[in-house]
């Protein structure tokens, strides 16, 4: 967390505010106490003046020392030194170094994955760096990566078109327009009874075929995560409310959304399994404020790390993420995350 420059910037602001309060408030109290003492002495009430002065002096000392006591307490409790790493790095130099580190990290990911999402993240961090030779060198490197990413996208689109024209053999791979929007595909509307009759491996491969099409066109949720969630939520494509085409337990709350009721819950209803899989991706994008860390881990090709941020998906469950990790490892689902 403390490697994130936005976090360091926030901590730096907090530090400045605390230092301001620590210095200014005691000064105000001491000045006020001195004025009170001077006025009381001139009125001949020395005892009352001294009492008032002592009270304000003590208050000033307490306010000045509170941050010191808080830091000492946190130092004793912070065994992993995470808090102090934030404080120590929350400087102009530390923030600049964090932007450079994040930029280099995403550049490496953009080079290896050739995904537009990683390139965009790298560009964002580079743009936030201070002008100088280091920034110029990274910008030059990004210009070449942009060309490579564009070529990779074109190659993927050609492969998808080729797969479409050849029939794809089994499940037709598409449903995504050039703009990334969902377009219903008749071939994806597989009969529910056939899906329920699939073996565990057939279920995994069926979901993976849809998840990969969506991921390689849009980025976002790694196929390994999508497959693991489908396996867990639907019991290997066997347990979902009929006619819902919903393998992911996605809720359809009362309102205008199509839904079916069963098992004590409203379940979101889709026209076919591909649409349900695309909505699974769209769900995380729509709630990026909740799943920011999850999406970031997916962008970094870290499925096990991403799984640890899925507690909110299961209503705050502390075991949901570990179960997803177990399924990813058990079936080597990370193989679906690469072209």
N, C-alpha and C positions, 0 to 999 in steps of 0.2 A: 504494500500500500504506500509506503514512504518513498518508493521509487517513482511514484506518479507525480509529475510536476504540478498538476492542478491541486493535489493534496498538499504539497509543500508550499504552494502559494497561499493556500488557506491558512496553514499553520503559521506562516510568516506574518500574515495579517493579525492573527490572534496574538502572536508574540509582541507585535508592535503595540497593540491595544493594551495588553497586560503591562508592558513596560511604561506606557503612558500613564495608566492608572496608578501604577506602583510609585511613580515619581511625582506626578501632579497632585494627586489627592492628598498625600501627606504634607506637601508644601502648602496647599490650601488650608489644611487643618492647623498647621503650625502658625501660619499667618493669622488665621482667625483667632487662635488661642492667644497670640501676642496682642492682637487688638483688644480682645476681651480683658486680658491682664492689665494692659495700659489704662483702659477705661475704668476698670474696677479700682485700680490703685489711685487714680485721680479722684475717684469718688470716696476713697478712704476705706474700701471694703477689701482689704488685703487677703483675708482668709478665703472668702468666696472666689476671688480672682485666681488665687493659687489652685484651688480645687478645680475650677473650670479649665485652667491651663494644663493641669496634670491629666485630666480626662481626655482632652483633645490630643495631647502629646502621646498618650498611651494608644489612642485610636490610630494616630498617624503611624506609630511603630508597628502596630498589628497589621495594618493595611500593607505597609512596606514589606513585612516579613511573611505574609500569607503565601505569596508565590514561592518563596523559598521552602516553606513547610510542605506545600503541595508537590513541588519538584522532588523533595526528599522522600515523601511517601510513595510517589510514583516510581522513583528509582528503586526503592526496596521491592515494590510489587512487580516491576517490569523486568522479569528474569531474562526475557529474550532481547531486551534492549530495543524493542521496536519503537517505543515512545521516544527514547532519546535519539534514535537514528532520525526520526522526523524532526526533532528540535535542532539537531546539529546540522542537518541538511537544508533546513528552511532558511537559506540565505540566498542572495542574488546569485552567488557562484554555484551553490548547491542546486538551485532551480535550473540554471543554465546547463549544468552537467546532466541533470535528469532529463531535460529535453533532448540533449545529444544522445544519451544512452538509449532512450525510447526510440528515437529516430533510427539509430543504427540497428536496434533490435527488429523493428518492423521492416527495415530495408532487407535484412537477411531473410525474413519470412516472405517478403514479396518476391525476392529472387528465387526462393526454393519452391513456392507454391504457385507463383504467377497469377495470384488472385487480385482482382481489382480492389477488394476490401482492404487487403494488407498494404497495397500501394497507396490507397487513399489515407490510411492511418499514418504511414511513413511520411507522406507529403505534409500532412497536418502538423506533425511534430517538427519537421524541418522548417516549415513556415514560421513556427513559434520561436525558433532559435534566433539569437542575436546575429546581426550581420557580421560577416568575417570570413576568413579563408575556409574554416571548417564547414560553415553553412554552404558556401559556394561549391565545395567539393562534393557534399552530399546531394545538392541540387543537380549537379552534373550527373551523378550516379543515378538519381531518380529519373532523369530524362531518358536514359537508356532503358531503365526498368519499365517505364511507361510504354516504350516501343515493344518490349518483350511481352508485356501483359496484353497489349492489343493484339499481337500476333497469336498469343495463346488463346485468347477469347475467340478469335476468328477460326482457329484450328478446331476448338471445341464445337463451335457452331456448325462447321463443316461435317464433323463426325456425327453430330446429332441429325443433321439433314440426311446424311448417308444412311444412318440407322433407320430413319423414318421411311426413306424411299425403298429400303430393302425389306421393310415390314418388321424389323427388329427381332423377329423370332420369339414369340411368346408375348410378353408385355411390351407394348409400344412405348419407347422412351420419349415422351415430350409432354406438352401441356403448358409450355412456357412461351410467351411471345418474345420477340426481340427486345421489348422494353422490360421484360421480367414479370409481366402481369400474367395471371393465371388464365388459361383458355381451356375450357372443358374438352377432353379427348375421349371419344367414344370407346377406344380400345382399353382405357383404364377402368371402365365401368365393369369390372369383373364380377360375376355372380357371387353373392355373399356365401352361398353354400359351398362353392368351390374354394373360397378363401378359408372357410372354417374347416374344410377337409384337408388342408395343407399339412404336411409334416412340419416339424420345427424348423428344419433347414430351408424348406420351401417358403415358409412364412418370412424368414429372415431375408432370403434373396429377393422375394417379392417386394417387401418394404424397402430394401436397399436400392432396388432399381428405381423406385420413385424418388427416394431421398437423394440419390446421387444426381438425378436429372435436375432437381430443384437446387441442390447445393452448387453444382458446377455452373449453373446459370446465374445464381444470385449471391453465393456465399452464405453467410449466416450460420445456421445450425449444422454441425458436422453430421454426416450420415450415420456414423457410429452411435451418436446420441439418439438420433431419430429412431433407428432400428431398436436400440435397447429399450427406449420408452414404449415403442409399439409392442415389443415382446412382453414387457412387464404389465402394461395397462390392459392388453387384450388377451393375455395368456396364450401367446404364440398364435395370434389371429383367430382365436376360438371364442372368446367371450366379449361380445359387444352387443349393444341393443340392436335388434334387427332393423334394417332399413336405414340405420344411421351412417353407415360407412365410416365410422369413427373408431380408429384403432388406438387413439391417444388419450381417451378419457376427457376430452375437451368439453367443458361445460357449455350449455346453451341456456342461459338464465331466462326467466320469463320476460317476454318482450317481443320484439319483431323478428328476432333471429329464429330460423328453422330449428326445431328441436323435437326430441322424443323423450318420453318420461319412462324411467325404469330404474330399479334398484334404489329408489328414494331420491334420485337426482334427475335434473334435466340434462340430457346429453345433446350436444350440438349435432345437427343433422347435415350431411353433405350428399351431393348427388352421386359421387363415386369416391373410391378410395384415394385416387390421386388428389382430388380436391381437398379431402381431409388431411392428406399429407402436406399439401401446400399451405393449408391454414395453420398446421402445426408450426411451420416455419414463420408464417405471418404473425402468429400469436406472440412469439418472442420479440419480433421486430416492433410490434405495437406497444409492448410493455418493456421497452429497452431501459426505461427508468428503473425498473425493478431488476431486470436481467442484464444490466450493463456488464458486470463482471463475467457472467456466463458467456455473453456474446464476444467479449474480449478474449476469453480463453479459447473459444472456438476459432476466432480469427488467427490465433497463435498456434493452431493445431495442437491443442492440449485438451483432448476429450476427457481425461480423468480429472483434470483440474476443473473443467467446465461442469462435470457431473456434480462436483461438490457444492455448486451454487444452485442446485435444483430444488432445494427444500421448499421454496415458495410454491413450486408447481404442485406439490402434494400437501398444501396447507400447512407448511412449516415443519414437515416431517424431518427428523434428524437421521433417519435411516434410508430415505429414498435415494439420496445421492450415492451412498455406498452400494446399494443394490444395483444401480445403473452401472457403476464401476465394475462390479462383479460380472455382470452380463457382457460388458465390453471385453473384459479379459477372457472370459469363458469361451466366447465364440470368435475371438480375434477380430472384432468388428472394425478396428481401426484400418483394416485393409480396404474398407469402402471409402475412406476419407481421401484417397488419392486417385488420380485419373488412371 
